[in-house]
Amino acid sequence: MDIYSAKYDRSMLRILVYRAVGAIITAFIIYALTGTLALAIGVGAISLVAKTILYYLHEKVWIFITSRREKPKRS
């Protein structure tokens, strides 16, 4: 495994753990507000999937923008 793959794997794990914690917090808030466990789990699951995908797309857009910038010429 090269260093890029190791960094990529670790980054993906960090993203998933961060989003999982966020989804659990969201589920607790929904449960506290509604008292409905099924709704809380559903919203938490949707939050986990949607925000993970949106973050991935956000990163791809930034990589695209950065790669399209004209690099300054050295004199």
mmCIF file of the N, C-alpha and C atoms, coordinates in Angstrom:
data_MODEL
# 
_entry.id   MODEL 
# 
loop_
_atom_site.group_PDB 
_atom_site.id 
_atom_site.type_symbol 
_atom_site.label_atom_id 
_atom_site.label_alt_id 
_atom_site.label_comp_id 
_atom_site.label_asym_id 
_atom_site.label_entity_id 
_atom_site.label_seq_id 
_atom_site.pdbx_PDB_ins_code 
_atom_site.Cartn_x 
_atom_site.Cartn_y 
_atom_site.Cartn_z 
_atom_site.occupancy 
_atom_site.B_iso_or_equiv 
_atom_site.pdbx_formal_charge 
_atom_site.auth_seq_id 
_atom_site.auth_comp_id 
_atom_site.auth_asym_id 
_atom_site.auth_atom_id 
_atom_site.pdbx_PDB_model_num 
ATOM 1   N N  . MET A 1 1  ? 0.854   -1.181 0.000   1.00 0.00 ? 1  MET A N  1 
ATOM 2   C CA . MET A 1 1  ? 0.000   0.000  0.000   1.00 0.00 ? 1  MET A CA 1 
ATOM 3   C C  . MET A 1 1  ? 0.899   1.245  0.000   1.00 0.00 ? 1  MET A C  1 
ATOM 4   N N  . ASP A 1 2  ? 0.658   2.147  -0.936  1.00 0.00 ? 2  ASP A N  1 
ATOM 5   C CA . ASP A 1 2  ? 1.469   3.355  -0.970  1.00 0.00 ? 2  ASP A CA 1 
ATOM 6   C C  . ASP A 1 2  ? 0.946   4.376  0.037   1.00 0.00 ? 2  ASP A C  1 
ATOM 7   N N  . ILE A 1 3  ? 1.730   5.427  0.239   1.00 0.00 ? 3  ILE A N  1 
ATOM 8   C CA . ILE A 1 3  ? 1.385   6.424  1.255   1.00 0.00 ? 3  ILE A CA 1 
ATOM 9   C C  . ILE A 1 3  ? 0.084   7.147  0.926   1.00 0.00 ? 3  ILE A C  1 
ATOM 10  N N  . TYR A 1 4  ? -0.205  7.359  -0.364  1.00 0.00 ? 4  TYR A N  1 
ATOM 11  C CA . TYR A 1 4  ? -1.445  8.028  -0.741  1.00 0.00 ? 4  TYR A CA 1 
ATOM 12  C C  . TYR A 1 4  ? -2.647  7.195  -0.316  1.00 0.00 ? 4  TYR A C  1 
ATOM 13  N N  . SER A 1 5  ? -2.594  5.897  -0.574  1.00 0.00 ? 5  SER A N  1 
ATOM 14  C CA . SER A 1 5  ? -3.712  5.021  -0.206  1.00 0.00 ? 5  SER A CA 1 
ATOM 15  C C  . SER A 1 5  ? -3.929  5.014  1.297   1.00 0.00 ? 5  SER A C  1 
ATOM 16  N N  . ALA A 1 6  ? -2.840  4.994  2.057   1.00 0.00 ? 6  ALA A N  1 
ATOM 17  C CA . ALA A 1 6  ? -2.951  4.992  3.515   1.00 0.00 ? 6  ALA A CA 1 
ATOM 18  C C  . ALA A 1 6  ? -3.598  6.287  4.005   1.00 0.00 ? 6  ALA A C  1 
ATOM 19  N N  . LYS A 1 7  ? -3.174  7.420  3.436   1.00 0.00 ? 7  LYS A N  1 
ATOM 20  C CA . LYS A 1 7  ? -3.768  8.702  3.826   1.00 0.00 ? 7  LYS A CA 1 
ATOM 21  C C  . LYS A 1 7  ? -5.228  8.763  3.419   1.00 0.00 ? 7  LYS A C  1 
ATOM 22  N N  . TYR A 1 8  ? -5.550  8.247  2.238   1.00 0.00 ? 8  TYR A N  1 
ATOM 23  C CA . TYR A 1 8  ? -6.929  8.251  1.753   1.00 0.00 ? 8  TYR A CA 1 
ATOM 24  C C  . TYR A 1 8  ? -7.800  7.394  2.660   1.00 0.00 ? 8  TYR A C  1 
ATOM 25  N N  . ASP A 1 9  ? -7.322  6.200  3.003   1.00 0.00 ? 9  ASP A N  1 
ATOM 26  C CA . ASP A 1 9  ? -8.087  5.310  3.874   1.00 0.00 ? 9  ASP A CA 1 
ATOM 27  C C  . ASP A 1 9  ? -8.329  5.954  5.230   1.00 0.00 ? 9  ASP A C  1 
ATOM 28  N N  . ARG A 1 10 ? -7.291  6.578  5.795   1.00 0.00 ? 10 ARG A N  1 
ATOM 29  C CA . ARG A 1 10 ? -7.439  7.228  7.092   1.00 0.00 ? 10 ARG A CA 1 
ATOM 30  C C  . ARG A 1 10 ? -8.390  8.415  7.004   1.00 0.00 ? 10 ARG A C  1 
ATOM 31  N N  . SER A 1 11 ? -8.317  9.173  5.930   1.00 0.00 ? 11 SER A N  1 
ATOM 32  C CA . SER A 1 11 ? -9.221  10.310 5.755   1.00 0.00 ? 11 SER A CA 1 
ATOM 33  C C  . SER A 1 11 ? -10.671 9.839  5.655   1.00 0.00 ? 11 SER A C  1 
ATOM 34  N N  . MET A 1 12 ? -10.894 8.777  4.886   1.00 0.00 ? 12 MET A N  1 
ATOM 35  C CA . MET A 1 12 ? -12.259 8.256  4.762   1.00 0.00 ? 12 MET A CA 1 
ATOM 36  C C  . MET A 1 12 ? -12.777 7.755  6.106   1.00 0.00 ? 12 MET A C  1 
ATOM 37  N N  . LEU A 1 13 ? -11.931 7.086  6.873   1.00 0.00 ? 13 LEU A N  1 
ATOM 38  C CA . LEU A 1 13 ? -12.338 6.607  8.195   1.00 0.00 ? 13 LEU A CA 1 
ATOM 39  C C  . LEU A 1 13 ? -12.680 7.776  9.101   1.00 0.00 ? 13 LEU A C  1 
ATOM 40  N N  . ARG A 1 14 ? -11.857 8.810  9.078   1.00 0.00 ? 14 ARG A N  1 
ATOM 41  C CA . ARG A 1 14 ? -12.131 9.998  9.903   1.00 0.00 ? 14 ARG A CA 1 
ATOM 42  C C  . ARG A 1 14 ? -13.438 10.659 9.503   1.00 0.00 ? 14 ARG A C  1 
ATOM 43  N N  . ILE A 1 15 ? -13.695 10.766 8.213   1.00 0.00 ? 15 ILE A N  1 
ATOM 44  C CA . ILE A 1 15 ? -14.947 11.362 7.735   1.00 0.00 ? 15 ILE A CA 1 
ATOM 45  C C  . ILE A 1 15 ? -16.137 10.543 8.218   1.00 0.00 ? 15 ILE A C  1 
ATOM 46  N N  . LEU A 1 16 ? -16.060 9.218  8.064   1.00 0.00 ? 16 LEU A N  1 
ATOM 47  C CA . LEU A 1 16 ? -17.179 8.362  8.455   1.00 0.00 ? 16 LEU A CA 1 
ATOM 48  C C  . LEU A 1 16 ? -17.427 8.397  9.960   1.00 0.00 ? 16 LEU A C  1 
ATOM 49  N N  . VAL A 1 17 ? -16.360 8.398  10.760  1.00 0.00 ? 17 VAL A N  1 
ATOM 50  C CA . VAL A 1 17 ? -16.526 8.467  12.216  1.00 0.00 ? 17 VAL A CA 1 
ATOM 51  C C  . VAL A 1 17 ? -17.134 9.812  12.607  1.00 0.00 ? 17 VAL A C  1 
ATOM 52  N N  . TYR A 1 18 ? -16.629 10.885 12.022  1.00 0.00 ? 18 TYR A N  1 
ATOM 53  C CA . TYR A 1 18 ? -17.156 12.215 12.324  1.00 0.00 ? 18 TYR A CA 1 
ATOM 54  C C  . TYR A 1 18 ? -18.639 12.310 11.964  1.00 0.00 ? 18 TYR A C  1 
ATOM 55  N N  . ARG A 1 19 ? -18.988 11.810 10.787  1.00 0.00 ? 19 ARG A N  1 
ATOM 56  C CA . ARG A 1 19 ? -20.387 11.868 10.364  1.00 0.00 ? 19 ARG A CA 1 
ATOM 57  C C  . ARG A 1 19 ? -21.256 10.954 11.231  1.00 0.00 ? 19 ARG A C  1 
ATOM 58  N N  . ALA A 1 20 ? -20.743 9.808  11.646  1.00 0.00 ? 20 ALA A N  1 
ATOM 59  C CA . ALA A 1 20 ? -21.514 8.910  12.509  1.00 0.00 ? 20 ALA A CA 1 
ATOM 60  C C  . ALA A 1 20 ? -21.824 9.583  13.841  1.00 0.00 ? 20 ALA A C  1 
ATOM 61  N N  . VAL A 1 21 ? -20.837 10.255 14.417  1.00 0.00 ? 21 VAL A N  1 
ATOM 62  C CA . VAL A 1 21 ? -21.068 10.984 15.668  1.00 0.00 ? 21 VAL A CA 1 
ATOM 63  C C  . VAL A 1 21 ? -22.113 12.072 15.449  1.00 0.00 ? 21 VAL A C  1 
ATOM 64  N N  . GLY A 1 22 ? -22.004 12.790 14.342  1.00 0.00 ? 22 GLY A N  1 
ATOM 65  C CA . GLY A 1 22 ? -22.998 13.818 14.026  1.00 0.00 ? 22 GLY A CA 1 
ATOM 66  C C  . GLY A 1 22 ? -24.390 13.243 13.852  1.00 0.00 ? 22 GLY A C  1 
ATOM 67  N N  . ALA A 1 23 ? -24.489 12.083 13.204  1.00 0.00 ? 23 ALA A N  1 
ATOM 68  C CA . ALA A 1 23 ? -25.795 11.452 13.000  1.00 0.00 ? 23 ALA A CA 1 
ATOM 69  C C  . ALA A 1 23 ? -26.389 10.986 14.324  1.00 0.00 ? 23 ALA A C  1 
ATOM 70  N N  . ILE A 1 24 ? -25.551 10.486 15.226  1.00 0.00 ? 24 ILE A N  1 
ATOM 71  C CA . ILE A 1 24 ? -26.041 10.053 16.545  1.00 0.00 ? 24 ILE A CA 1 
ATOM 72  C C  . ILE A 1 24 ? -26.558 11.247 17.338  1.00 0.00 ? 24 ILE A C  1 
ATOM 73  N N  . ILE A 1 25 ? -25.821 12.352 17.294  1.00 0.00 ? 25 ILE A N  1 
ATOM 74  C CA . ILE A 1 25 ? -26.271 13.565 17.980  1.00 0.00 ? 25 ILE A CA 1 
ATOM 75  C C  . ILE A 1 25 ? -27.583 14.056 17.388  1.00 0.00 ? 25 ILE A C  1 
ATOM 76  N N  . THR A 1 26 ? -27.679 14.039 16.064  1.00 0.00 ? 26 THR A N  1 
ATOM 77  C CA . THR A 1 26 ? -28.926 14.438 15.398  1.00 0.00 ? 26 THR A CA 1 
ATOM 78  C C  . THR A 1 26 ? -30.078 13.537 15.831  1.00 0.00 ? 26 THR A C  1 
ATOM 79  N N  . ALA A 1 27 ? -29.833 12.233 15.891  1.00 0.00 ? 27 ALA A N  1 
ATOM 80  C CA . ALA A 1 27 ? -30.877 11.294 16.301  1.00 0.00 ? 27 ALA A CA 1 
ATOM 81  C C  . ALA A 1 27 ? -31.326 11.564 17.739  1.00 0.00 ? 27 ALA A C  1 
ATOM 82  N N  . PHE A 1 28 ? -30.364 11.835 18.633  1.00 0.00 ? 28 PHE A N  1 
ATOM 83  C CA . PHE A 1 28 ? -30.727 12.155 20.019  1.00 0.00 ? 28 PHE A CA 1 
ATOM 84  C C  . PHE A 1 28 ? -31.582 13.417 20.100  1.00 0.00 ? 28 PHE A C  1 
ATOM 85  N N  . ILE A 1 29 ? -31.231 14.425 19.322  1.00 0.00 ? 29 ILE A N  1 
ATOM 86  C CA . ILE A 1 29 ? -32.004 15.671 19.324  1.00 0.00 ? 29 ILE A CA 1 
ATOM 87  C C  . ILE A 1 29 ? -33.419 15.421 18.805  1.00 0.00 ? 29 ILE A C  1 
ATOM 88  N N  . ILE A 1 30 ? -33.533 14.687 17.703  1.00 0.00 ? 30 ILE A N  1 
ATOM 89  C CA . ILE A 1 30 ? -34.849 14.381 17.148  1.00 0.00 ? 30 ILE A CA 1 
ATOM 90  C C  . ILE A 1 30 ? -35.674 13.579 18.144  1.00 0.00 ? 30 ILE A C  1 
ATOM 91  N N  . TYR A 1 31 ? -35.047 12.602 18.805  1.00 0.00 ? 31 TYR A N  1 
ATOM 92  C CA . TYR A 1 31 ? -35.765 11.802 19.802  1.00 0.00 ? 31 TYR A CA 1 
ATOM 93  C C  . TYR A 1 31 ? -36.213 12.670 20.980  1.00 0.00 ? 31 TYR A C  1 
ATOM 94  N N  . ALA A 1 32 ? -35.327 13.580 21.416  1.00 0.00 ? 32 ALA A N  1 
ATOM 95  C CA . ALA A 1 32 ? -35.678 14.469 22.532  1.00 0.00 ? 32 ALA A CA 1 
ATOM 96  C C  . ALA A 1 32 ? -36.839 15.386 22.173  1.00 0.00 ? 32 ALA A C  1 
ATOM 97  N N  . LEU A 1 33 ? -36.885 15.822 20.927  1.00 0.00 ? 33 LEU A N  1 
ATOM 98  C CA . LEU A 1 33 ? -37.953 16.735 20.502  1.00 0.00 ? 33 LEU A CA 1 
ATOM 99  C C  . LEU A 1 33 ? -39.267 16.029 20.217  1.00 0.00 ? 33 LEU A C  1 
ATOM 100 N N  . THR A 1 34 ? -39.199 14.804 19.671  1.00 0.00 ? 34 THR A N  1 
ATOM 101 C CA . THR A 1 34 ? -40.427 14.133 19.243  1.00 0.00 ? 34 THR A CA 1 
ATOM 102 C C  . THR A 1 34 ? -40.812 12.943 20.098  1.00 0.00 ? 34 THR A C  1 
ATOM 103 N N  . GLY A 1 35 ? -39.835 12.317 20.756  1.00 0.00 ? 35 GLY A N  1 
ATOM 104 C CA . GLY A 1 35 ? -40.116 11.115 21.530  1.00 0.00 ? 35 GLY A CA 1 
ATOM 105 C C  . GLY A 1 35 ? -40.364 9.891  20.662  1.00 0.00 ? 35 GLY A C  1 
ATOM 106 N N  . THR A 1 36 ? -40.072 9.994  19.370  1.00 0.00 ? 36 THR A N  1 
ATOM 107 C CA . THR A 1 36 ? -40.303 8.893  18.433  1.00 0.00 ? 36 THR A CA 1 
ATOM 108 C C  . THR A 1 36 ? -38.954 8.305  18.013  1.00 0.00 ? 36 THR A C  1 
ATOM 109 N N  . LEU A 1 37 ? -38.689 7.077  18.470  1.00 0.00 ? 37 LEU A N  1 
ATOM 110 C CA . LEU A 1 37 ? -37.410 6.444  18.187  1.00 0.00 ? 37 LEU A CA 1 
ATOM 111 C C  . LEU A 1 37 ? -37.225 6.154  16.704  1.00 0.00 ? 37 LEU A C  1 
ATOM 112 N N  . ALA A 1 38 ? -38.256 5.674  16.033  1.00 0.00 ? 38 ALA A N  1 
ATOM 113 C CA . ALA A 1 38 ? -38.155 5.346  14.609  1.00 0.00 ? 38 ALA A CA 1 
ATOM 114 C C  . ALA A 1 38 ? -37.817 6.595  13.785  1.00 0.00 ? 38 ALA A C  1 
ATOM 115 N N  . LEU A 1 39 ? -38.457 7.702  14.101  1.00 0.00 ? 39 LEU A N  1 
ATOM 116 C CA . LEU A 1 39 ? -38.173 8.956  13.399  1.00 0.00 ? 39 LEU A CA 1 
ATOM 117 C C  . LEU A 1 39 ? -36.733 9.395  13.663  1.00 0.00 ? 39 LEU A C  1 
ATOM 118 N N  . ALA A 1 40 ? -36.295 9.289  14.910  1.00 0.00 ? 40 ALA A N  1 
ATOM 119 C CA . ALA A 1 40 ? -34.937 9.691  15.267  1.00 0.00 ? 40 ALA A CA 1 
ATOM 120 C C  . ALA A 1 40 ? -33.902 8.858  14.512  1.00 0.00 ? 40 ALA A C  1 
ATOM 121 N N  . ILE A 1 41 ? -34.090 7.551  14.451  1.00 0.00 ? 41 ILE A N  1 
ATOM 122 C CA . ILE A 1 41 ? -33.157 6.677  13.736  1.00 0.00 ? 41 ILE A CA 1 
ATOM 123 C C  . ILE A 1 41 ? -33.176 6.979  12.244  1.00 0.00 ? 41 ILE A C  1 
ATOM 124 N N  . GLY A 1 42 ? -34.365 7.188  11.691  1.00 0.00 ? 42 GLY A N  1 
ATOM 125 C CA . GLY A 1 42 ? -34.489 7.504  10.266  1.00 0.00 ? 42 GLY A CA 1 
ATOM 126 C C  . GLY A 1 42 ? -33.785 8.797  9.896   1.00 0.00 ? 42 GLY A C  1 
ATOM 127 N N  . VAL A 1 43 ? -34.030 9.839  10.682  1.00 0.00 ? 43 VAL A N  1 
ATOM 128 C CA . VAL A 1 43 ? -33.388 11.129 10.406  1.00 0.00 ? 43 VAL A CA 1 
ATOM 129 C C  . VAL A 1 43 ? -31.878 11.018 10.585  1.00 0.00 ? 43 VAL A C  1 
ATOM 130 N N  . GLY A 1 44 ? -31.436 10.296 11.620  1.00 0.00 ? 44 GLY A N  1 
ATOM 131 C CA . GLY A 1 44 ? -30.000 10.100 11.835  1.00 0.00 ? 44 GLY A CA 1 
ATOM 132 C C  . GLY A 1 44 ? -29.356 9.367  10.678  1.00 0.00 ? 44 GLY A C  1 
ATOM 133 N N  . ALA A 1 45 ? -30.014 8.337  10.175  1.00 0.00 ? 45 ALA A N  1 
ATOM 134 C CA . ALA A 1 45 ? -29.471 7.564  9.049   1.00 0.00 ? 45 ALA A CA 1 
ATOM 135 C C  . ALA A 1 45 ? -29.410 8.408  7.777   1.00 0.00 ? 45 ALA A C  1 
ATOM 136 N N  . ILE A 1 46 ? -30.470 9.142  7.508   1.00 0.00 ? 46 ILE A N  1 
ATOM 137 C CA . ILE A 1 46 ? -30.488 10.015 6.330   1.00 0.00 ? 46 ILE A CA 1 
ATOM 138 C C  . ILE A 1 46 ? -29.400 11.079 6.457   1.00 0.00 ? 46 ILE A C  1 
ATOM 139 N N  . SER A 1 47 ? -29.250 11.624 7.650   1.00 0.00 ? 47 SER A N  1 
ATOM 140 C CA . SER A 1 47 ? -28.211 12.617 7.894   1.00 0.00 ? 47 SER A CA 1 
ATOM 141 C C  . SER A 1 47 ? -26.830 12.044 7.627   1.00 0.00 ? 47 SER A C  1 
ATOM 142 N N  . LEU A 1 48 ? -26.581 10.837 8.099   1.00 0.00 ? 48 LEU A N  1 
ATOM 143 C CA . LEU A 1 48 ? -25.278 10.193 7.894   1.00 0.00 ? 48 LEU A CA 1 
ATOM 144 C C  . LEU A 1 48 ? -24.973 10.023 6.420   1.00 0.00 ? 48 LEU A C  1 
ATOM 145 N N  . VAL A 1 49 ? -25.899 9.474  5.674   1.00 0.00 ? 49 VAL A N  1 
ATOM 146 C CA . VAL A 1 49 ? -25.669 9.198  4.254   1.00 0.00 ? 49 VAL A CA 1 
ATOM 147 C C  . VAL A 1 49 ? -25.580 10.495 3.443   1.00 0.00 ? 49 VAL A C  1 
ATOM 148 N N  . ALA A 1 50 ? -26.550 11.375 3.629   1.00 0.00 ? 50 ALA A N  1 
ATOM 149 C CA . ALA A 1 50 ? -26.594 12.598 2.826   1.00 0.00 ? 50 ALA A CA 1 
ATOM 150 C C  . ALA A 1 50 ? -25.385 13.492 3.075   1.00 0.00 ? 50 ALA A C  1 
ATOM 151 N N  . LYS A 1 51 ? -25.034 13.699 4.329   1.00 0.00 ? 51 LYS A N  1 
ATOM 152 C CA . LYS A 1 51 ? -23.931 14.608 4.626   1.00 0.00 ? 51 LYS A CA 1 
ATOM 153 C C  . LYS A 1 51 ? -22.573 14.010 4.262   1.00 0.00 ? 51 LYS A C  1 
ATOM 154 N N  . THR A 1 52 ? -22.453 12.689 4.326   1.00 0.00 ? 52 THR A N  1 
ATOM 155 C CA . THR A 1 52 ? -21.208 12.058 3.884   1.00 0.00 ? 52 THR A CA 1 
ATOM 156 C C  . THR A 1 52 ? -21.034 12.246 2.382   1.00 0.00 ? 52 THR A C  1 
ATOM 157 N N  . ILE A 1 53 ? -22.098 12.032 1.620   1.00 0.00 ? 53 ILE A N  1 
ATOM 158 C CA . ILE A 1 53 ? -22.036 12.217 0.170   1.00 0.00 ? 53 ILE A CA 1 
ATOM 159 C C  . ILE A 1 53 ? -21.770 13.676 -0.172  1.00 0.00 ? 53 ILE A C  1 
ATOM 160 N N  . LEU A 1 54 ? -22.452 14.596 0.504   1.00 0.00 ? 54 LEU A N  1 
ATOM 161 C CA . LEU A 1 54 ? -22.241 16.015 0.238   1.00 0.00 ? 54 LEU A CA 1 
ATOM 162 C C  . LEU A 1 54 ? -20.816 16.446 0.566   1.00 0.00 ? 54 LEU A C  1 
ATOM 163 N N  . TYR A 1 55 ? -20.256 15.918 1.648   1.00 0.00 ? 55 TYR A N  1 
ATOM 164 C CA . TYR A 1 55 ? -18.874 16.249 1.984   1.00 0.00 ? 55 TYR A CA 1 
ATOM 165 C C  . TYR A 1 55 ? -17.914 15.731 0.919   1.00 0.00 ? 55 TYR A C  1 
ATOM 166 N N  . TYR A 1 56 ? -18.130 14.517 0.460   1.00 0.00 ? 56 TYR A N  1 
ATOM 167 C CA . TYR A 1 56 ? -17.291 13.931 -0.590  1.00 0.00 ? 56 TYR A CA 1 
ATOM 168 C C  . TYR A 1 56 ? -17.342 14.799 -1.852  1.00 0.00 ? 56 TYR A C  1 
ATOM 169 N N  . LEU A 1 57 ? -18.550 15.188 -2.260  1.00 0.00 ? 57 LEU A N  1 
ATOM 170 C CA . LEU A 1 57 ? -18.689 16.034 -3.450  1.00 0.00 ? 57 LEU A CA 1 
ATOM 171 C C  . LEU A 1 57 ? -18.040 17.399 -3.241  1.00 0.00 ? 57 LEU A C  1 
ATOM 172 N N  . HIS A 1 58 ? -18.184 17.943 -2.048  1.00 0.00 ? 58 HIS A N  1 
ATOM 173 C CA . HIS A 1 58 ? -17.561 19.219 -1.697  1.00 0.00 ? 58 HIS A CA 1 
ATOM 174 C C  . HIS A 1 58 ? -16.044 19.129 -1.869  1.00 0.00 ? 58 HIS A C  1 
ATOM 175 N N  . GLU A 1 59 ? -15.436 18.058 -1.384  1.00 0.00 ? 59 GLU A N  1 
ATOM 176 C CA . GLU A 1 59 ? -13.996 17.870 -1.527  1.00 0.00 ? 59 GLU A CA 1 
ATOM 177 C C  . GLU A 1 59 ? -13.590 17.754 -2.994  1.00 0.00 ? 59 GLU A C  1 
ATOM 178 N N  . LYS A 1 60 ? -14.378 17.036 -3.786  1.00 0.00 ? 60 LYS A N  1 
ATOM 179 C CA . LYS A 1 60 ? -14.071 16.884 -5.208  1.00 0.00 ? 60 LYS A CA 1 
ATOM 180 C C  . LYS A 1 60 ? -14.134 18.235 -5.926  1.00 0.00 ? 60 LYS A C  1 
ATOM 181 N N  . VAL A 1 61 ? -15.100 19.070 -5.576  1.00 0.00 ? 61 VAL A N  1 
ATOM 182 C CA . VAL A 1 61 ? -15.212 20.397 -6.183  1.00 0.00 ? 61 VAL A CA 1 
ATOM 183 C C  . VAL A 1 61 ? -13.984 21.231 -5.834  1.00 0.00 ? 61 VAL A C  1 
ATOM 184 N N  . TRP A 1 62 ? -13.554 21.205 -4.571  1.00 0.00 ? 62 TRP A N  1 
ATOM 185 C CA . TRP A 1 62 ? -12.373 21.971 -4.176  1.00 0.00 ? 62 TRP A CA 1 
ATOM 186 C C  . TRP A 1 62 ? -11.129 21.469 -4.885  1.00 0.00 ? 62 TRP A C  1 
ATOM 187 N N  . ILE A 1 63 ? -10.991 20.170 -5.040  1.00 0.00 ? 63 ILE A N  1 
ATOM 188 C CA . ILE A 1 63 ? -9.846  19.626 -5.774  1.00 0.00 ? 63 ILE A CA 1 
ATOM 189 C C  . ILE A 1 63 ? -9.882  20.100 -7.227  1.00 0.00 ? 63 ILE A C  1 
ATOM 190 N N  . PHE A 1 64 ? -11.069 20.094 -7.829  1.00 0.00 ? 64 PHE A N  1 
ATOM 191 C CA . PHE A 1 64 ? -11.219 20.548 -9.216  1.00 0.00 ? 64 PHE A CA 1 
ATOM 192 C C  . PHE A 1 64 ? -10.848 22.026 -9.337  1.00 0.00 ? 64 PHE A C  1 
ATOM 193 N N  . ILE A 1 65 ? -11.358 22.852 -8.424  1.00 0.00 ? 65 ILE A N  1 
ATOM 194 C CA . ILE A 1 65 ? -11.078 24.285 -8.470  1.00 0.00 ? 65 ILE A CA 1 
ATOM 195 C C  . ILE A 1 65 ? -9.583  24.538 -8.297  1.00 0.00 ? 65 ILE A C  1 
ATOM 196 N N  . THR A 1 66 ? -8.980  23.861 -7.343  1.00 0.00 ? 66 THR A N  1 
ATOM 197 C CA . THR A 1 66 ? -7.553  24.043 -7.084  1.00 0.00 ? 66 THR A CA 1 
ATOM 198 C C  . THR A 1 66 ? -6.716  23.612 -8.278  1.00 0.00 ? 66 THR A C  1 
ATOM 199 N N  . SER A 1 67 ? -7.086  22.524 -8.917  1.00 0.00 ? 67 SER A N  1 
ATOM 200 C CA . SER A 1 67 ? -6.301  22.031 -10.051 1.00 0.00 ? 67 SER A CA 1 
ATOM 201 C C  . SER A 1 67 ? -6.467  22.916 -11.288 1.00 0.00 ? 67 SER A C  1 
ATOM 202 N N  . ARG A 1 68 ? -7.528  23.674 -11.380 1.00 0.00 ? 68 ARG A N  1 
ATOM 203 C CA . ARG A 1 68 ? -7.783  24.529 -12.549 1.00 0.00 ? 68 ARG A CA 1 
ATOM 204 C C  . ARG A 1 68 ? -7.109  25.894 -12.434 1.00 0.00 ? 68 ARG A C  1 
ATOM 205 N N  . ARG A 1 69 ? -6.691  26.256 -11.235 1.00 0.00 ? 69 ARG A N  1 
ATOM 206 C CA . ARG A 1 69 ? -6.040  27.555 -11.070 1.00 0.00 ? 69 ARG A CA 1 
ATOM 207 C C  . ARG A 1 69 ? -4.736  27.585 -11.841 1.00 0.00 ? 69 ARG A C  1 
ATOM 208 N N  . GLU A 1 70 ? -4.486  28.734 -12.444 1.00 0.00 ? 70 GLU A N  1 
ATOM 209 C CA . GLU A 1 70 ? -3.231  28.882 -13.177 1.00 0.00 ? 70 GLU A CA 1 
ATOM 210 C C  . GLU A 1 70 ? -2.099  29.012 -12.169 1.00 0.00 ? 70 GLU A C  1 
ATOM 211 N N  . LYS A 1 71 ? -1.106  28.196 -12.329 1.00 0.00 ? 71 LYS A N  1 
ATOM 212 C CA . LYS A 1 71 ? 0.035   28.244 -11.427 1.00 0.00 ? 71 LYS A CA 1 
ATOM 213 C C  . LYS A 1 71 ? 0.930   29.415 -11.828 1.00 0.00 ? 71 LYS A C  1 
ATOM 214 N N  . PRO A 1 72 ? 1.448   30.162 -10.828 1.00 0.00 ? 72 PRO A N  1 
ATOM 215 C CA . PRO A 1 72 ? 2.313   31.298 -11.170 1.00 0.00 ? 72 PRO A CA 1 
ATOM 216 C C  . PRO A 1 72 ? 3.598   30.828 -11.848 1.00 0.00 ? 72 PRO A C  1 
ATOM 217 N N  . LYS A 1 73 ? 4.014   31.607 -12.832 1.00 0.00 ? 73 LYS A N  1 
ATOM 218 C CA . LYS A 1 73 ? 5.233   31.268 -13.571 1.00 0.00 ? 73 LYS A CA 1 
ATOM 219 C C  . LYS A 1 73 ? 6.439   31.780 -12.785 1.00 0.00 ? 73 LYS A C  1 
ATOM 220 N N  . ARG A 1 74 ? 7.449   30.938 -12.749 1.00 0.00 ? 74 ARG A N  1 
ATOM 221 C CA . ARG A 1 74 ? 8.681   31.347 -12.082 1.00 0.00 ? 74 ARG A CA 1 
ATOM 222 C C  . ARG A 1 74 ? 9.544   32.137 -13.064 1.00 0.00 ? 74 ARG A C  1 
ATOM 223 N N  . SER A 1 75 ? 10.175  33.182 -12.544 1.00 0.00 ? 75 SER A N  1 
ATOM 224 C CA . SER A 1 75 ? 11.034  33.961 -13.438 1.00 0.00 ? 75 SER A CA 1 
ATOM 225 C C  . SER A 1 75 ? 12.481  33.594 -13.284 1.00 0.00 ? 75 SER A C  1 
# 
